[in-house]
Amino acid sequence: MPDAIDEAVSGLWTKLQGWVQATIKMAPNVVIAALIVALGGVAARYAGRGAQAAIRRLVGDNEALVSLVGSITRLLVITIGLFTALSVLHLERTVTSLLAGIGVVGLALGFAFQDIAANFMSGAFLAVHGPFRAGDIVEISGRVGTVREISLRRTMLRTFDGLNVIIPNKEVFEQTIVNYTLTQERRVVVPAGVAYGDDLERTRAVVCAAFEGFDWRDSTREVEVIFTEFGDSSINFELRFWLDHASQQEYLVARSEAIIRIKRALDEAGLTIPFPIRTLDFGADAVGGQRLDAMRLRFAPRAGAPGPDACAEPDAGPVQ
């Protein structure tokens, strides 16, 4: 029994000596690996900044793309430093196992967080293709506002009511985007209508003349008055003119001033913007109906109500 204990202690001691010797032998490698990891972190920071500066010089102020390139560069440098440190420690098998594990974990996370992954991928595509930039006036899914921030996960709009609207990039990528800032011109359309009894050619001339000196419009393009339909109580038309600038504020002000000018011009010309009118036809058997004062109306008594002679005094007969 003592011999067995001595052998166990001797074997354990031999193992410990081997581990100590291996640790002493690997100490320089451990120090080098630690230095590589530390230098990799510092290098990643400067490499990310350098990549962002280079992309900013190439594409301008596309902050989403600049952020994406900087993040990818930092991650790449850190990954290279980590794998290099593991190689210095002679842990090549660990590197292989780590790569396989990263693939499995990435696949599992992809299924578990597919919406988040879709937002990030959409943000990457938006950053590369650049349908809009910060400061642009856009319309996304019926929401109109100024782009305040574009990140890899979301896009923030500030509406003209002062509200901050956060839209996931997946929804932005899948929706139709209207960018009002890409062009320097914009058309204003104002619907209106005149009475059926008014002269339409005179109406067109009056409305067009009212916009001859209109400062908001592009004077190189003609003002258009297009009659569109026979409405319920008016013949409807659209006034169309172009602006020199496409800002939302100028558009709203120009549209408001156009409505004022149309109303003033039609009033001064004696033309009528009719109220909604409803025509009631009485006498369905007659073609086009009948006039109310020409009809003989009969009113049926309400059920339980006394007849027309109910209040007459009864005949008392001859006085006796």
C-alpha positions as CSV (number, residue, x, y, z in Angstrom):
1,M,0.0,0.0,0.0
2,P,2.8,2.5,0.8
3,D,4.4,1.6,-2.5
4,A,1.3,2.5,-4.4
5,I,1.0,5.9,-2.6
6,D,4.6,6.6,-3.4
7,E,4.1,5.8,-7.0
8,A,1.0,8.1,-7.2
9,V,2.8,10.9,-5.5
10,S,5.8,10.4,-7.7
11,G,3.7,10.5,-10.9
12,L,1.9,13.6,-9.7
13,W,5.1,15.3,-9.0
14,T,6.5,14.4,-12.4
15,K,3.3,15.8,-14.0
16,L,3.7,19.1,-12.1
17,Q,7.3,19.3,-13.0
18,G,6.4,18.8,-16.7
19,W,3.7,21.5,-16.5
20,V,6.1,24.0,-14.8
21,Q,8.8,23.3,-17.4
22,A,6.2,23.7,-20.2
23,T,5.0,26.9,-18.7
24,I,8.5,28.3,-18.4
25,K,9.2,27.2,-21.9
26,M,6.0,28.8,-23.2
27,A,6.4,32.0,-21.1
28,P,8.0,33.9,-23.9
29,N,5.3,32.8,-26.3
30,V,2.6,33.9,-23.8
31,V,4.2,37.3,-23.5
32,I,4.4,37.6,-27.2
33,A,0.8,36.5,-27.7
34,A,-0.3,39.0,-25.1
35,L,1.6,41.8,-26.8
36,I,0.1,40.7,-30.2
37,V,-3.4,41.0,-28.7
38,A,-2.7,44.4,-27.2
39,L,-1.1,45.7,-30.4
40,G,-4.0,44.2,-32.4
41,G,-6.5,46.2,-30.3
42,V,-4.5,49.5,-30.8
43,A,-4.0,48.7,-34.5
44,A,-7.7,48.0,-34.9
45,R,-8.6,51.4,-33.5
46,Y,-6.2,53.3,-35.8
47,A,-7.0,51.1,-38.8
48,G,-10.7,51.8,-38.3
49,R,-10.1,55.5,-38.2
50,G,-7.9,55.4,-41.3
51,A,-10.4,53.4,-43.2
52,Q,-13.2,55.8,-42.2
53,A,-11.1,58.8,-43.4
54,A,-10.3,57.1,-46.7
55,I,-14.0,56.3,-47.3
56,R,-15.0,59.8,-46.3
57,R,-12.7,61.2,-48.9
58,L,-14.0,58.9,-51.6
59,V,-17.8,59.0,-51.0
60,G,-18.2,62.2,-49.0
61,D,-20.4,62.5,-45.9
62,N,-22.1,59.1,-46.1
63,E,-21.9,58.4,-42.4
64,A,-23.7,55.0,-42.6
65,L,-21.1,53.7,-45.1
66,V,-18.2,55.3,-43.2
67,S,-19.4,53.6,-40.0
68,L,-19.8,50.3,-41.7
69,V,-16.3,50.3,-43.2
70,G,-14.8,51.4,-39.9
71,S,-16.5,48.6,-37.9
72,I,-15.6,45.9,-40.5
73,T,-11.9,47.1,-40.5
74,R,-11.7,47.0,-36.7
75,L,-13.3,43.6,-36.5
76,L,-10.9,42.2,-39.2
77,V,-7.8,43.5,-37.5
78,I,-8.8,42.2,-34.1
79,T,-9.6,38.8,-35.6
80,I,-6.2,38.6,-37.3
81,G,-4.5,39.5,-34.1
82,L,-6.4,36.9,-32.0
83,F,-5.6,34.1,-34.5
84,T,-2.0,35.2,-34.7
85,A,-1.7,35.0,-30.9
86,L,-3.2,31.5,-30.8
87,S,-0.8,30.4,-33.5
88,V,2.2,31.7,-31.4
89,L,0.9,29.6,-28.5
90,H,0.8,26.5,-30.9
91,L,-2.9,26.2,-30.5
92,E,-3.7,25.6,-34.2
93,R,-6.2,23.0,-33.4
94,T,-7.9,25.5,-31.1
95,V,-8.0,27.9,-34.0
96,T,-9.7,25.3,-36.2
97,S,-12.2,24.4,-33.5
98,L,-12.9,28.1,-32.9
99,L,-13.6,28.7,-36.5
100,A,-16.0,25.8,-36.7
101,G,-17.7,26.9,-33.5
102,I,-18.1,30.4,-34.8
103,G,-19.7,29.0,-37.9
104,V,-22.2,26.9,-35.9
105,V,-22.9,29.8,-33.5
106,G,-23.3,32.2,-36.3
107,L,-25.8,29.9,-38.1
108,A,-27.8,29.5,-34.8
109,L,-27.8,33.2,-34.2
110,G,-28.9,33.9,-37.7
111,F,-32.0,31.8,-37.2
112,A,-32.7,33.2,-33.8
113,F,-32.1,36.9,-34.6
114,Q,-33.1,36.9,-38.3
115,D,-34.9,40.2,-38.0
116,I,-31.9,41.9,-36.4
117,A,-29.7,40.4,-39.0
118,A,-32.0,41.6,-41.7
119,N,-31.9,45.1,-40.3
120,F,-28.1,45.0,-40.3
121,M,-27.9,43.7,-43.8
122,S,-30.4,46.2,-45.0
123,G,-28.4,49.0,-43.3
124,A,-25.3,47.8,-45.2
125,F,-27.1,47.9,-48.5
126,L,-28.5,51.3,-47.8
127,A,-25.0,52.5,-46.8
128,V,-23.5,51.2,-50.1
129,H,-26.2,52.2,-52.5
130,G,-27.1,55.5,-50.7
131,P,-30.6,56.3,-51.8
132,F,-30.6,59.2,-49.3
133,R,-28.2,60.9,-46.8
134,A,-28.6,62.7,-43.5
135,G,-30.3,66.0,-44.1
136,D,-32.4,64.8,-47.1
137,I,-36.2,65.2,-47.2
138,V,-37.7,61.8,-47.9
139,E,-41.0,59.9,-47.8
140,I,-40.9,56.4,-46.5
141,S,-44.1,54.4,-46.0
142,G,-46.2,57.5,-46.0
143,R,-43.9,59.2,-43.4
144,V,-42.3,62.5,-44.7
145,G,-39.5,64.1,-42.8
146,T,-35.8,65.0,-42.7
147,V,-33.3,62.2,-42.3
148,R,-31.5,62.8,-39.0
149,E,-29.5,59.7,-38.6
150,I,-28.6,56.5,-40.5
151,S,-27.1,53.6,-38.6
152,L,-26.7,49.9,-39.5
153,R,-29.9,49.0,-37.6
154,R,-32.3,51.9,-38.0
155,T,-33.0,55.2,-39.8
156,M,-34.3,58.2,-37.9
157,L,-36.6,60.8,-39.5
158,R,-37.7,64.1,-38.0
159,T,-41.1,65.0,-39.3
160,F,-42.2,68.5,-39.9
161,D,-44.4,68.3,-36.8
162,G,-41.2,67.9,-34.7
163,L,-41.5,64.1,-34.1
164,N,-38.6,61.7,-34.3
165,V,-39.7,58.6,-36.2
166,I,-37.4,55.5,-35.9
167,I,-37.8,53.1,-38.8
168,P,-36.0,49.7,-38.9
169,N,-33.7,49.4,-41.9
170,K,-35.4,46.3,-43.1
171,E,-38.7,48.2,-43.6
172,V,-36.8,51.1,-45.2
173,F,-35.1,48.7,-47.7
174,E,-38.4,47.0,-48.6
175,Q,-40.4,50.2,-49.1
176,T,-40.6,52.8,-51.9
177,I,-38.5,55.8,-51.1
178,V,-39.3,59.3,-52.4
179,N,-36.3,61.6,-52.1
180,Y,-37.3,65.3,-52.5
181,T,-33.8,66.5,-52.2
182,L,-32.2,64.7,-55.1
183,T,-33.9,67.2,-57.6
184,Q,-33.8,71.0,-57.4
185,E,-37.4,71.4,-58.8
186,R,-40.8,70.3,-57.7
187,R,-44.3,70.7,-59.2
188,V,-47.2,72.1,-57.2
189,V,-50.7,70.9,-58.0
190,V,-53.7,72.7,-56.6
191,P,-57.2,71.2,-57.3
192,A,-60.2,73.6,-57.6
193,G,-63.6,73.9,-59.3
194,V,-66.0,76.4,-60.9
195,A,-69.7,76.4,-61.4
196,Y,-71.3,74.7,-64.4
197,G,-72.7,78.0,-65.6
198,D,-69.3,79.7,-65.8
199,D,-67.2,80.0,-69.0
200,L,-64.3,77.5,-68.8
201,E,-62.1,79.3,-71.3
202,R,-62.4,82.5,-69.3
203,T,-61.7,80.6,-66.1
204,R,-58.5,79.3,-67.6
205,A,-57.4,82.8,-68.7
206,V,-58.2,84.4,-65.3
207,V,-56.3,81.8,-63.3
208,C,-53.3,81.8,-65.6
209,A,-53.2,85.6,-65.5
210,A,-53.2,85.6,-61.7
211,F,-49.9,83.7,-61.7
212,E,-47.9,85.9,-64.1
213,G,-46.0,87.7,-61.4
214,F,-45.9,84.9,-58.9
215,D,-42.5,84.9,-57.3
216,W,-42.5,81.4,-56.1
217,R,-42.8,79.6,-59.4
218,D,-40.2,78.8,-62.1
219,S,-40.8,81.6,-64.7
220,T,-39.3,79.5,-67.5
221,R,-42.2,77.1,-67.4
222,E,-45.8,77.7,-68.3
223,V,-48.6,77.7,-65.8
224,E,-51.1,74.9,-66.6
225,V,-54.8,74.8,-65.9
226,I,-56.2,71.4,-66.7
227,F,-59.9,70.6,-66.4
228,T,-60.2,67.1,-65.0
229,E,-63.8,66.0,-64.5
230,F,-67.5,66.9,-64.1
231,G,-67.9,66.9,-60.4
232,D,-71.1,66.7,-58.3
233,S,-71.5,70.5,-58.1
234,S,-68.6,71.9,-60.2
235,I,-66.4,71.4,-63.1
236,N,-63.1,70.5,-61.5
237,F,-59.6,71.6,-62.6
238,E,-56.0,71.5,-61.5
239,L,-53.6,74.4,-61.4
240,R,-50.0,73.2,-62.0
241,F,-46.8,75.1,-61.8
242,W,-43.1,74.4,-61.0
243,L,-40.9,75.7,-58.2
244,D,-37.2,76.6,-58.5
245,H,-36.4,74.8,-55.2
246,A,-37.7,71.6,-53.7
247,S,-37.7,72.3,-50.0
248,Q,-40.8,71.3,-48.1
249,Q,-41.2,74.7,-46.5
250,E,-41.2,76.5,-49.9
251,Y,-43.6,73.9,-51.3
252,L,-46.1,74.4,-48.5
253,V,-45.9,78.2,-48.6
254,A,-46.2,78.3,-52.4
255,R,-49.2,76.0,-52.4
256,S,-50.9,78.2,-49.7
257,E,-50.3,81.4,-51.7
258,A,-51.6,79.7,-54.8
259,I,-54.9,78.9,-53.1
260,I,-55.2,82.5,-52.0
261,R,-54.5,83.8,-55.5
262,I,-57.0,81.4,-57.1
263,K,-59.8,82.5,-54.7
264,R,-59.1,86.2,-55.2
265,A,-58.9,85.9,-59.0
266,L,-62.1,84.0,-59.3
267,D,-64.0,86.4,-57.0
268,E,-62.8,89.5,-58.8
269,A,-63.8,88.0,-62.2
270,G,-67.3,87.1,-60.9
271,L,-66.6,83.4,-61.3
272,T,-68.1,81.0,-58.7
273,I,-66.5,78.3,-56.6
274,P,-69.7,76.4,-55.7
275,F,-70.6,74.8,-52.5
276,P,-71.5,71.1,-52.6
277,I,-75.1,70.9,-53.9
278,R,-77.6,68.0,-53.6
279,T,-80.6,67.9,-56.0
280,L,-83.8,66.2,-54.7
281,D,-86.2,65.0,-57.3
282,F,-89.9,64.6,-56.2
283,G,-92.3,62.6,-58.3
284,A,-90.4,59.6,-59.5
285,D,-92.9,58.9,-62.3
286,A,-92.1,62.2,-64.0
287,V,-89.1,62.6,-66.2
288,G,-86.6,64.7,-64.2
289,G,-88.9,65.0,-61.2
290,Q,-91.4,67.7,-60.4
291,R,-91.3,71.0,-58.6
292,L,-92.2,70.8,-55.0
293,D,-94.7,73.7,-55.2
294,A,-96.4,72.0,-58.2
295,M,-97.2,68.8,-56.4
296,R,-100.4,68.0,-54.4
297,L,-99.1,66.6,-51.2
298,R,-101.2,64.5,-48.9
299,F,-100.1,63.8,-45.3
300,A,-101.3,60.6,-43.7
301,P,-102.3,60.9,-40.0
302,R,-100.0,59.2,-37.6
303,A,-101.3,55.9,-36.2
304,G,-103.4,56.6,-33.1
305,A,-103.7,60.3,-33.8
306,P,-107.1,61.9,-34.0
307,G,-108.5,62.5,-37.5
308,P,-109.1,66.0,-39.0
309,D,-112.7,66.3,-37.5
310,A,-111.9,64.9,-34.1
311,C,-111.9,68.3,-32.4
312,A,-115.3,69.4,-34.0
313,E,-118.1,69.7,-31.6
314,P,-120.8,67.0,-31.9
315,D,-124.2,67.8,-33.4
316,A,-126.5,68.4,-30.5
317,G,-129.7,68.1,-32.6
318,P,-132.8,70.3,-32.1
319,V,-133.3,71.9,-28.8
320,Q,-136.2,70.3,-27.0
